[in-house]
Amino acid sequence: MAESADEQPIKQRKNGLYPAVSDELAENMKTGWADTELRGLEPVPQAGHTADRRARLSARFPGERLVVPAGNLKTRSNDTEYSFRASVEYAYLTGDQTEDGVLVMEPDPAGSGHQSTLYLLPRSNRENGEFWLDGQGELWVGRRHSLTEAQQLYGIHCADVRDVTGELRAATGPVRVVRGYDSAVDAALTDKVTAERDSEFQVFLSEMRLVKDDFEIGEMEKACASTVRGFEDVVKVLDRAEATSERYIEGTFFLRARVEGNDIGYGSICAAGPHATTLHWVRNDGAVRSGELLLLDAGVETHTLYTADVTRTLPVGGSFTALQRKIYDAVYEAQEAGIAAVKPGAKYLDFHLAAQRVLATKLVEWGLLDGPVERVLELGLQRRWTLHGTGHMLGLDVHDCATARRESYAEGTLEPGMCLTVEPGLYFQPDDLTVPEDYRGIGVRIEDDILVTADGNRNLSAGLPRSSSDVEAWMARLKG
């Protein structure tokens, strides 16, 4: 983060390393700036949907003040911060992604719903020097929208966020807040909220996202399409990854995510060889060797923060060995069974049970477990090698709707508009003496993003091949 010598005194003045700026310079910096106000802005594409979501929230909590913060910047080290990502609840209800923002929905005095206010930081003040002397001033971090511009974009009345804590302290009546994102907001409401009310609020917001609207489905489609291209990018450079490490794979996919989206949706798992048996291998510092498998679990996050979550297990050299193919085909068969079980009216766990049955059957057939299969499933013996659940909800979070009630999620029923992953796997640890030696160090997972439709399901990540023969042919075309 280089800066020229004439920039340093301005920025470092805050640390006392340089004398205060002269009065003449301070006066000079106040004037001579063009009017940059943007006029006639169109609302963000999801503005109509966010209004509908706030209306649903209003109907669920009549007469109560509802507070949803975006969150604050977090320090990475000294005077640098991590990239900011707004809380999913805030982004879901507003479409905004600005740090320090706060949505407040106040009960309408007339008794009909709520009046929403989006509290944001306005343009930097040029009169007091904030825009060039403050480390978060616009001269340093870039222009932000004026409150008038933000109101046009999000369709919500906007006000100065520096007033919000005072107004919340003065508030009367029942209040609910999404806790843990903004300590100043939490402190302002300490004596006005209860953990029980806030938990109920959080649960409802999580369950609202179980069924995606048309805008969200479109964003999931974009995320998956970019992710497909990211996987293609990786296959094309596998020879370079072999000359370097898993980091080359990680960086290649990240480039696609940043060019076409906001970011990666989660830390990419670029697990080559025995690292594929570690479920969340994100160190990505190992060797990539021909003859071994690469388990790549990665997803592009769109500019509106919806993420894909896709896994493919690829033969680094382009062809599976006989044993790799046997294990891969078993996982593929399990995934086929799992995907077939995803349909409206089905129990959420049906797809997991269908996939686990296939894998348990294979493990018995291979002599790794003593049957019958029903006994294996009843005791969960297959879990030594299947390890994890077969999927999860997907959306603004890679593990979306995580605070939903069990009866609405894991014990619930699938509905059109739900989006979930189906991702069975088999993992034979390098030190597992209960399996033949040639199994050890092989890990396979296949994961796709599945949308529940009115008549069944649709694979949003179907642009990537899944069967072993199709994977080999696809890799040959890309590398050829």
N, C-alpha and C positions, 0 to 999 in steps of 0.2 A: 504494500500500500504506500507507494512512494509519493512524496510531496516535495515541491521545489522549495528553495531556501526562503523565498519571499512569502510562501504560504505558512511556513512554520510559526512565525511569531504570532499570527492570528490564532491558530489552533492551540498552540501550547501556552498561550497567555493564561489560560485557566489554571495551569499547573504552577504558576508563579515562576516559570523559567524565564519569562521575558517581562519587561515593564508594561504597565498599562498603555493602551493606545492613546495617542494624542487627541485632544479635543478637535483639532482640525480634521484629522482622519475620521473620527467618529461622525462629525457633521457631514463630511464628504460622502460617507457610506449611506446616509439617509436619503440622498436625492439622486436624480438622474436615472431612475429605473422605469422601464416601460410598463404599461398596464397589460398584464398577462391573463386577466380573468377570461375563462372560457365560457362562452354563451351558447345557448341552444343545444345543450347536451342531451343525447338520447339516454333513456334509462338502460341500466345493465340488462342483458337478456333474461336474467332470472327474476327481475323485479316483480313481475306478476305472481310468480310462484312464491317468492318470499312473503308477499302480502297475504297470500292464502295461508301460508304456514303460521304467520302471526295471528291470523283470524282463528285458526284452530286452537292455538295456544290460549288466546283470549277467551274462547268459549269454555275451555277446560278449567280456567282459573279466574272466574268472574270476581270482580271487586278486590283483586289483590294486585299489588305493585310487583312487577316482574323485572328482574335485573339480570342482564346477560353481558358479561365483559368479553372483550376480544383477547385480553392478556397484554403483557408488557414485554419489552425486550429483555433478554437474559444475557448477562455478561459471560463471554467466552474466556477472556483473559484481559486483565487490566482495563484498557479503554476500548476493547473491541467486543462486539456482540454477536451472538448467533443470528443466523437469518431468522426473521420472524415468520411465524405461521399462526394465524388467528385461531382461536378456539372453534371447534366444529360447530358448536351451538350458535355462536355469534355469526359465523359465515353462513350457516344454514338459514338463519332468520333475517339476514340483512343483505347478503351479497358483497359486503365490504370485507376487506382483509387488513385494515389499518391497525397498527399497534396502539394501545391505550384506549381504543374505542369502547363505548359502553352503550348498549341498547337498554332503554328504560321504557317499559310499557305501563303507563299509569291508568288506573280505572277512570273511565269517563264519568265526570260528575253527574251526567244525565242518566247514568246507569246502563248505557248501551256500549258494551265492549271496553276497549282501551284506546288511549291516545299514545302513540309511539314517538319517542324522541331518540335520535341517534346522536350521542355525544362524541365529538371528534375534536382533535387538535386543529385549530384554524391555521391559515397561512402564517408564516413567521412574521413577527413584528419587525419592521425596518426602522421604526422610530427609536426603539430602545436597543437596537443592535442585535437582537436575538437571532436574526437570520444568518449572521456571519460570525458571532462570538460564541454562540451555544453549539456544543458538539452535535446536537440533533437539529440545528438550524438548517434551513433549506439550502443554504450555500454549500453545506457539507454533505447532506444526505439526499438532496434533490427536492424538487417541487412537490408539494402535496395539494390536494384539492381544497378550495375554499369551502366554507359551509354551504354557500349557495350552490356551488357546483355539486357537492355531495348530495344535496337534497334533490337535485335534478336526476342524479345517477341512481339513487336508491329508493326514491319515492317516499322518503321519511323526513319529517321535520328534523333539522340538525341544529345543535347548540354546542357551545364551547365546553369541552370535556373538563376543563379546569374548574368548572362550577359544579360538577356532578356530585362530588363527595359531600359538599355542603348541603346540596339539595336533598341528598339521601339521608343525611343526619337529621334534617328537619322534617322528613316524611313521617306521616302517621298512617295507621292502618296496617293490615297484614302485608308482609313483603316476602318474596322468594328470590333467591339469588343462585346463580351457578357459581359455586365456590371454587377457590383454588387458582384462579387465573389472574386476579388483580387484588393484591393485598390491601391497597388503599380502599377499594370498594368494600372488601370484606370487613375491614375495620370500621368503616362508616355505618355498617349495618349490624354490628355485633349484638346490640341489644334489641334488634327488631326482627331477627330471623330465628328459626329453630332448625336443627339438623334434620328432623323428621320432615318438615315442609320442604326443605331444600332437596333432600333425597328424592322425595316424590316428584318434584319439579324436574330434576335431572333424569329420572327414570322415564317420565313422559316424553321429554325431549329426545331421548334415545329411541324410544319406541315409535315416535313419529317418523323416524328415518328407516324403519323396517321396510316400508313399501315406497319405492322410488316413483317420482312423478316423471312426466315426459322430458323435462329439462335434464333431470338427473340421469335418466337412461341415455340420453344423447351424449352427456359428458362421459359416462362409462364406456360408451362405444368409442369415443375419441381416445380415451385412455388406453383401451385395448388395441386400437389400430396403431397408435404410436409405439406401444409395447411390442407388437409384432415386428415393427420395423427395427426396434432396438435389438431384438433377438437376431434378426437377419444381419444387422451390423456386426454382432459378435461372431457369428459363424464365419463371416468373411475375413475376420482377422485372427482366427484361431492359431494360425501359424506364427503370428507375432506374439500372441499370448504364450505359446510354447517357448519362445525365446526370452520371455520376461517372467511373468507370473500372473496369478489371478487378478492382480491389480489392473492389468491391461484390459481384461474383460470388464471389470468394474467401471473403469474410465470410459470405455467405449459405449457402454449402455448409458452412463450418466450424460454423455454428450447428447444423445438422442433425447433424453428426458428434458434437458435444459433448452435444447433448440425448439422442441415442439410443445413443451409443457412448462409447468412451474418448477418441477423438481422430480426426483424419484419419490415414490410414495412411502418408502421405507428403506432401510439399509439393504442394499442388494446382497444376496447370497450367491457368491461366485465360487462354488465349492468343487474343486477338482480332486480326482482320486479319492483317497480315504476321507478327505474333508467332507465329502458328500454324506457321510453318516452322521455328521454333527448338524442338528436341525437348523440352528441359527448361526451358521458359520459366516460371520461378517468381517473377520480379520482380512480375508482375501489377500493373503501374502504368500500363498503356497505355489508350488510348481504346477504347471500344466503339461501333462505328458501324453503323447500319442499312445493308444492302447488302453487308456483309462477313460473314465466317464467324467463329464462336467455336469454338475447339477446347478443350473442357473435359475434362481428364484428372484424375479425383479418386476417392477411395475412403474410405469410413467404416471405421474400426477398431473392432471390438467391445470390450466390457469385458474380454474374455479375450485381446485383442491380435491377433485374426485380421482381416485387411484385405481389402476388395474393391479392385479396380483396373479402372476402367471409363473409356472415352473415348467421347464423342459430339462430332461436328462439326456445329454448328447454324447455320443462317442467322439472323443477329441480327434481321432484319426479319420473319422467319417464312417466307420463300420463297427457294429457291435461284435464282440466275441460271442461264442455259443452260449456261455453262461450268462453274460450280460444281457443277451437277448431273452433268455428264459426268464430272468428276473424282471426285465423291463416289460415283457409281454404279460406277465402276471399282474403287474401294477396297471398296465393299460386295460386289461380285462376287468380289473376291479373298478377302475375309473368309469369304464363303459357302463357297468352295473349301477354305479353311483349316480351318474348323469341320468340314466333311464328312470331313476326313482324320483327325480326332481320334477314335480308337477303340482298344479294347484290342488289343494285338498289333501295332499300327502302330509304325513307328519314330518317335521323338520329332520328328525333323526333317521328317517328311512334311508336316505342316501348313504349315511355313514354305516348303517347296519348292512346294507347291500354290499358295499365295498369291502367291509371287514369279513363278510362271509366268504367272498372270493379269495381273499388273501389267506384266511385260515385254511380253506380247502387246499390251496397250493402248498402251504407249509406242511400239511399232513401228507399230501402226495409226495413231497420231496423227502419225507422221513425226518423232518426237523421237529415235528410234534407228533405225539401219539393221539390218534383219533378216539372216538368219532368227532367230527367237526362240531356237533352240538355241544359236546363237553368242552372243547377248546374255547368256543365262544362264551359259554356260560362262565368259565373261569377266567376269561380274558387272556389266555396264554399266548395268543398271537401278538399281544402288545409288546412283547420283548423286541419284536422286529418291526411292528407297524407304528409304535410309539405314540402317535398323535391322533386327534380327531380328524375327520375326513373333510372338514371345511368350516367356513364361518361367513357371516354376513360381510358385505363389502360396500364401500361408498366413500364418504368423506374421510373415514378412517379405514385403514387396511383391515382392522378388526372392528368393523362398524357396529353400532348399537350395543356396545359392550355392557352398558348398565341397564339394559332392558331386563324385565323380570323373566325368570326362567320359564314361567308358564307361557310367556309371549314369544320366547325365542327358542331355546333348546327343546322345550316341551310343546311348542306351538305348532301351528299348521301353516304350510306354505300358501302364499297368495300371489296372484299376478302382480308383477312390479318388484318383487323381492329379488335381490341380486346376491349370489353367494358363490363361494369357491367350492370346487370338488377336487380334492388333492390327496388321494391315497399314496402311500409310499412303503417301501421296504428298506430297512437299514441294517446291514450286518457289520457290526463294529470290528475294527481291526484286531481287537484283543478278545473277541468272543470265541471261546474254545468249544462252545456247544454246536458250532456249525463247521462244515468242512473248510479247510484252509483256503481253498480258492474262492469261497464266498466272502471271506473277511475283507473289509475295506470297500465293499460295493454298497452304494446307496442310490436309490432310484425314487424319484417323486415326479408325478405328472399332475399339473394343476391348471384348471381353466376357470373362467369367470362365467357363471351361468345365470341367465335371467329367466325367472319364472314367467311364463306367458299364459294366456287364457286357455290354450290347448296343449300345454306341455312346458317346453323350455327352449331357450335359444343360447347357443354357445357364443358369447361375445368375443372370445379369443380364438375362434375357429380358424383364423388366418394362419395359425401355426399348426403344422402336422403333428399327429399324435402317435400313430402306429409306428412300430420300429422300422418297417420297410419304407413308409412315407418319410420318416425322419432322415433316413439314409439318402433317399433320392433328393430330398429338399437340400440337404447339406452338399450333395454332389453338384447340384445346379448352382448354388451360391458360391462354392469354392472353385468351380470350374471356370 
